[in-house]
Amino acid sequence: YGWITQWGPTVECLALSAARPDRLVLGTSGHVFLTDDAGATWQQRYCRPFPDGRFAGNGLEVTCFNSVIPDPTDPQRLYFGYMDIGLLISADGGASYRAAHQGMKYQGNCFTVAIDPADPSKLWAGTGEWGSNHGDLCRSADRGATWTVVGNPASGLPDGQTRHVVVDPTSPPGRRTLLVTSNRNGVFRSTDDGFTWQPRNTGLPEMTKVEPRQLLADPRGPRHLLLALAGAPQSGAGLYETRDQGGAWQRVPAHLLGQATAAGFVADVQDLVAGPDGFATLYLCQRERYDGSLQPPVMFPGGLFRSRDGGQTWERLHDFHFCRTVLVSPADPQVLYLATTDHPYHDDSRALGVLKSRDGGK
């Protein structure tokens, strides 16, 4: 056994050793198994397991990340949200892992993890199905060893992929205020640690036509939030701001190319990141998007953009077509890391990889 227990094995390929006829290797969409006794017994060969249930990679991984969340109180403890294999936790800086989805309804897909700012044993995880819009919010009181579903239709959170979770650090411990995004449903708030939920969508567009890509709380004032919605600008895609934790939202008139033209609107936004000074400095990653339904047709720009006035005006720091996410060093705001991706239908990847800037993106 290894880390893939949620599916398979459906055999995709099989090889027979010409030198040792009793040795066969079969592959699935994620596993590799080997037998040296003509199939009487099999062993997995895609990871290195340990007796205590942990495992480590051996160089053959078929995995897709949703997020990597470090524990702010323990630099060796990392939470990995995956597609297909759910949540993994490492206590040794990523050298080994343990599957951590006991009690989750959707064990195969974890989008993100939020950690209580005063109690690192208390966690919340946004989960769901990747291929369809189902999902919920789970809560753990033992650092992820076990989970309980707290956000679902019975508690007021609609069924949908729960991709973003924000914890208000100023709310009372034990009754934390949480805000989450639910795909096709919008933003929802809980004031009791996640056990009951209310919608916070006043001023937002019809959420079936846009997709939440980021929800940020200003570290200088957690009632101030920004929401990035992807889709067609004419359907409401763009940036939205609230100063009362979602009581009312207003659209930020963001023009990425410095002018109020259709091509400068926020469309296929991938990520929104705040600088160390809070919302005074914002970074936005956008994927190039062609919209032939407009007359004339519009190619919305891809790239990395920065705003120094809370999102009112922007400058483009990098013009690669498919910028995915950006990180700002907490030690030096001039150090940026930019991740790029590729068109999903290219057999030969044309992405630029991960780029680093030491001069603020110049």
C-alpha positions, -999 to 999 in steps of 0.1 A, spaced: 0 0 0 10 36 -5 -8 69 -7 -32 59 -34 -61 41 -18 -91 61 -32 -92 45 -66 -81 16 -88 -63 -3 -98 -75 -1 -133 -47 -16 -154 -34 8 -181 -3 -11 -191 16 -43 -185 52 -53 -192 68 -88 -190 105 -92 -185 121 -111 -213 151 -121 -190 129 -131 -161 95 -144 -172 81 -144 -137 87 -107 -133 58 -84 -145 51 -48 -139 17 -32 -143 7 4 -143 -26 22 -135 -34 59 -137 -14 63 -105 1 30 -92 30 9 -103 29 -27 -91 56 -55 -95 55 -92 -92 85 -117 -92 63 -148 -89 42 -146 -120 14 -127 -103 10 -148 -71 19 -117 -50 24 -81 -59 42 -51 -43 37 -14 -51 67 5 -64 55 41 -66 65 52 -30 85 41 1 62 31 30 72 32 67 59 8 94 41 37 112 20 45 82 41 74 68 54 72 33 80 91 12 83 97 -26 108 76 -46 109 99 -76 78 85 -93 49 107 -83 17 114 -103 2 141 -82 -15 175 -86 -14 202 -59 -42 225 -49 -22 242 -21 7 240 3 0 254 38 28 258 64 20 257 101 30 291 114 40 276 148 61 247 134 82 252 103 86 214 98 48 209 97 32 213 62 -3 206 49 -6 195 13 -40 198 -4 -41 175 -35 -65 166 -63 -73 129 -63 -55 119 -31 -69 145 -6 -50 159 23 -14 148 33 5 161 63 43 162 68 59 167 102 95 167 89 96 194 63 83 174 34 106 144 38 77 121 45 39 123 46 8 108 62 -27 106 46 -50 128 68 -86 126 55 -103 104 82 -139 116 86 -140 137 54 -168 130 30 -147 140 0 -115 123 8 -101 126 -27 -98 164 -30 -87 190 -5 -85 226 -17 -71 244 13 -64 243 50 -69 272 75 -52 271 109 -66 287 140 -43 317 148 -43 309 186 -45 271 185 -26 252 158 -44 219 167 -77 234 153 -80 233 115 -105 238 88 -103 222 54 -122 231 22 -130 199 2 -150 187 -27 -150 168 -59 -128 179 -88 -149 169 -118 -183 181 -104 -194 209 -81 -198 192 -48 -180 200 -16 -181 210 21 -161 224 50 -144 201 75 -131 209 110 -104 191 130 -95 195 167 -64 173 166 -41 188 139 -58 168 111 -57 133 126 -96 132 124 -122 154 108 -158 163 111 -180 178 84 -194 211 98 -202 231 66 -229 215 44 -265 222 34 -277 211 68 -257 238 85 -264 265 59 -234 261 35 -246 250 1 -232 220 -17 -202 232 -37 -164 231 -40 -152 250 -9 -119 265 -22 -110 294 1 -112 297 39 -105 329 59 -103 330 97 -109 363 116 -81 363 142 -99 390 162 -130 368 168 -133 349 201 -114 316 204 -139 288 203 -163 309 183 -142 319 154 -156 339 125 -149 321 92 -156 332 56 -155 307 27 -162 306 -10 -186 280 -24 -184 275 -61 -216 287 -79 -230 298 -45 -208 327 -34 -194 338 0 -207 325 33 -199 334 69 -199 315 102 -196 331 136 -194 299 156 -163 280 144 -180 268 113 -211 250 127 -237 273 111 -235 295 80 -252 326 64 -247 340 28 -228 372 24 -234 380 -13 -251 414 -14 -236 433 -43 -220 402 -60 -229 391 -95 -248 359 -103 -224 333 -89 -233 306 -114 -215 326 -141 -183 334 -123 -158 314 -103 -141 325 -70 -103 324 -74 -92 341 -42 -106 355 -10 -83 377 10 -87 394 44 -66 425 51 -42 417 80 -46 452 92 -84 449 95 -101 415 90 -135 430 82 -119 444 50 -118 416 23 -112 413 -14 -127 387 -37 -114 378 -71 -140 363 -95 -130 347 -128 -151 346 -160 -164 371 -185 -163 407 -174 -198 413 -188 -210 385 -164 -195 401 -134 -159 388 -133 -135 412 -115 -124 423 -81 -149 430 -53 -143 447 -20 -162 447 14 -154 466 46 -180 448 67 -171 411 62 -194 407 32 -224 427 44 -221 446 12 -197 442 -17 -186 468 -43 -168 461 -76 -133 476 -78 -129 495 -111 -97 476 -119 -81 483 -154 -51 461 -157 -37 479 -188 -41 513 -173 -71 523 -193 -109 516 -193 -109 494 -224 -125 459 -227 -92 443 -230 -80 457 -197 -107 442 -175 -101 414 -150 -112 382 -167 -95 348 -161 -78 359 -128 -58 330 -113 -46 345 -80 -47 377 -59 -19 383 -33 -14 411 -9 20 426 -1 35 429 34 18 463 38 -17 447 34 -40 458 7 -19 489 -1 0 467 -25 -17 439 -45 -4 414 -70 -28 397 -96 -20 368 -118 -42 364 -149 -44 338 -176 -48 351 -212 -84 346 -224 -100 350 -258 -137 360 -259 -152 357 -293 -187 365 -281 -179 402 -279 -180 425 -309 -152 430 -317 -137 399 -301 -113 406 -272 -81 389 -260 -80 396 -223 -43 399 -212 -23 374 -193 5 382 -169 15 395 -135 1 428 -125 8 450 -94 -13 478 -78 0 503 -53 -33 519 -45 -56 491 -34 -65 479 -69 -75 511 -85 -46 512 -110 -22 485 -122 11 480 -139 21 448 -157 53 433 -143 54 402 -166 35 395 -198 37 357 -200 3 344 -213 -4 320 -184 8 333 -150 -6 311 -122 5 325 -88 29 349 -72 45 349 -37 61 379 -20 89 372 5 79 382 40 116 391 47 120 413 16 91 427 -4 114 432 -34 118 394 -37 90 378 -58 84 343 -70 62 338 -101 48 305 -112 38 299 -148 18 272 -164 8 262 -200 -22 258 -222 -38 225 -210 -38 209 -245 -1 213 -253 18 180 -254 51 198 -251 50 223 -222 58 259 -231 56 273 -196 85 293 -181 86 274 -148 91 293 -116 107 328 -119 124 349 -92 128 386 -91 150 404 -66 140 440 -77 102 440 -72 94 426 -106 115 450 -127 
